[in-house]
Amino acid sequence: MLVPYTIEQDEAGVWCARARLRPGVGARGVGDTPDAALADLRAEFALLVAEGDTRLELM
C-alpha cells in the first residue's frame, strides 16, 4: 500500500514532510531542503514499519 505524504516549509524556513500511516500513527521528517525532509521522513517511516511489521511505502 502506498502512503501519501505532504511537504511544507514552516515560518522559520525549515521543510517538514509528514505521512499518516493510520489513525493516530504518523511519521515526520525535517530538513533544510524538501529532499532532506523527505529523506528524514523515509528514515522515520522505515523505523515505524520495522517496529510494526507493516508493509507500506511512501508515494
Secondary structure, DSSP 8 states (H G I E B T S, - for coil): -EE-EEEEE-TTS-EEEEEEEETTEEEEEEESSHHHHHHHHHHHHHHHHHHHT---EE-
